Amino acid sequence: MGNLKKHRWTFTFDGGASPNPGIASCAFKAVNELGEVFEDSWRMEGIHTNNEAEWDAAATGIEMLLEHDEETVLVRVIGDSELIINQMSGIYTVKDMKLRPHHERVKALIDTTGVNVTFTHVKRNFNTEMDDKCKMARSCYRAHPSAR
């Protein structure tokens, strides 16, 4: 990221499976205040639910962003997953044991980095770019970021 200091990012994400459960894919895009973009998309190994894919997109994307730019001070997370946004905001509890590790991972990242992270829910029609990237990733194989 060069010599930029104290970045503020807007982070959008999506994940989905077809059918549900089925072949799943994830995508995220982060744009900072200078218009610089950091993004990725991938198809998950195995069979997963929509919620698992949404959580993988959010958790992996936030983790990759914070590793990519250590000068981050604010991340505004925007997604169409009411479940994830409300779980991260503390409105909903995480009951599904398969989703809990993702939630704990994001909470730990926020706690250890001290980055201010906010979560905002949007309707699906305001997240079409990420939805399209997920569909594209599902149609072609690309390894999960942790496997690269």
Phi, psi and omega in degrees: 000010175067219185257019177293144181237146171054062183286148172240124185244145165256123189241119175246151183210164172199157175210153180196161179228144178219117350292186180248112355287158181181206178292126187242153179215163185220154175206149172213158176214131177237135179232129180267180185295345178262004179086005178286143187244138173228120185210163177197160173210155183198161173257134182280150175286142175078196183254132182219164176270167175304314182298320177297319179293318178300314181294321180296320178298313182293308185293312181294319180296314179297317179298314180296320180297313182292330174286326182289321185229096182287353179267010181292133176243340182212134173231120175261105183272127181234126179208161179266005177272100178302323180301306183294313181301316181286329175291317180289332179278353179085007179282318177252151171268159178266104183267329182284118183297333178288336182268337185304317180300324178296314180300313181296323179297315180293316178301317180295319178300315180296315181295316185283330182272335183074009179289138176282117181239127176245156183233127182230129177271138174232157175293154183305323183291350175263005182231030186293328180300314180290323177299315178297319179296323177296314180299319179296316180296325180292330183277346178223145185280130172214126187298149175302142182307327181291343181267354182276000000 
